[in-house]
Amino acid sequence: MKVNRIVANVATDDVAAAKHFYGDVLDLDVLMDLGWIATYGNAETMSVQVSIMSEGGSGTPVPDMSVEVDDLDEALRRVHKAGIAVEYGPAEEPWGVRRFFVRDPFGRLVNILAHR
């Protein structure tokens, strides 16, 4: 299993308010906007991103971090082997990802995902 990307997630009740700071001031591109989540980054490379979220999608809480992997089944196997509780999923989401949530050792909610 290889990690493809790690994304910072910012919880807010006003996702649209991020446009001025992240879009206008920092000149980041809108990579995705589903209303409840807007992801900003560099459209030429996926190395810089920040997501502004009012929810985690599908009624879940906003995760503190998202980790994209190339093999979700292997990631899930490793989580189970380590005795880490899965708090959500695995789930096939309508926006094209398969994912599950776990807590890291510091209590942070981590969204582990793979694009379909």
C-alpha positions in Angstrom: 0.0 0.0 0.0 1.2 3.5 -0.9 -0.1 6.8 0.5 -0.9 9.0 -2.5 -1.9 12.2 -0.7 -2.7 13.8 2.7 -5.2 16.6 2.9 -5.8 19.0 5.7 -9.6 19.5 6.5 -11.0 22.6 8.1 -14.4 22.5 9.9 -16.7 25.5 9.3 -20.3 26.4 9.1 -19.6 28.8 6.1 -17.7 26.9 3.4 -18.1 29.8 0.9 -16.1 32.1 3.2 -12.9 30.3 2.3 -13.0 31.5 -1.3 -11.6 34.9 -0.5 -8.7 33.7 1.6 -7.8 30.5 -0.2 -8.9 31.4 -3.7 -8.3 35.1 -4.0 -5.6 35.8 -1.5 -3.6 32.6 -1.9 -4.5 32.1 -5.5 -5.5 28.4 -5.1 -7.8 26.8 -7.6 -11.1 25.3 -6.7 -10.5 21.6 -7.3 -13.9 20.4 -6.0 -17.0 22.1 -4.7 -19.9 20.0 -3.5 -21.5 22.7 -1.3 -20.6 21.0 2.0 -16.9 20.7 0.9 -14.7 23.0 -1.2 -11.2 21.8 -1.9 -8.5 24.3 -2.9 -5.2 23.5 -4.4 -3.0 23.7 -7.4 -4.8 22.2 -10.4 -1.4 21.3 -12.0 -0.3 19.2 -9.0 -2.0 17.6 -6.1 0.7 18.4 -3.6 -1.0 21.5 -2.1 -4.6 21.2 -0.9 -6.9 22.4 1.9 -10.5 21.4 2.3 -13.1 23.6 4.0 -16.0 21.6 5.3 -19.4 22.0 7.0 -19.7 18.2 7.4 -17.7 15.1 6.5 -20.1 13.9 3.8 -22.8 11.4 4.1 -23.7 12.9 7.5 -20.3 12.2 9.1 -18.3 14.6 11.2 -15.5 16.6 9.6 -12.4 14.5 9.7 -9.2 16.2 10.9 -7.2 14.7 8.1 -7.7 12.8 4.9 -5.2 10.2 3.7 -5.5 8.9 0.1 -4.1 5.5 -0.5 -3.7 3.3 -3.5 -5.2 0.2 -1.9 -8.0 0.7 0.5 -8.5 -3.0 1.2 -4.8 -3.2 2.3 -5.2 -0.1 4.5 -8.3 -1.6 6.1 -6.5 -4.9 6.7 -3.7 -3.1 8.5 -6.1 -1.1 10.6 -7.9 -4.3 11.7 -4.6 -6.1 12.4 -3.5 -3.2 14.6 -6.7 -3.4 16.5 -7.8 0.1 15.6 -11.6 0.6 15.7 -13.2 1.8 12.4 -15.7 4.6 13.2 -17.3 4.8 9.8 -17.3 2.6 6.7 -15.9 1.3 4.7 -18.3 3.1 2.4 -18.7 3.7 -1.3 -19.5 7.4 -1.5 -21.5 9.0 -4.4 -18.7 11.5 -5.2 -16.4 8.7 -6.3 -14.4 7.5 -3.3 -14.4 4.5 -1.1 -13.3 5.3 2.5 -13.4 4.7 6.2 -12.7 6.7 9.3 -10.4 5.8 12.3 -8.8 7.8 15.1 -5.1 8.3 15.3 -3.2 7.9 18.6 -3.9 11.5 19.4 -7.7 11.2 19.0 -7.8 12.9 15.6 -10.4 11.6 13.1 -8.7 10.4 10.0 -10.5 9.8 6.7 -8.7 7.0 4.8 -9.8 6.9 1.1 -9.2 5.7 -2.4 -10.6 7.2 -5.5 -12.6 4.7 -7.6 
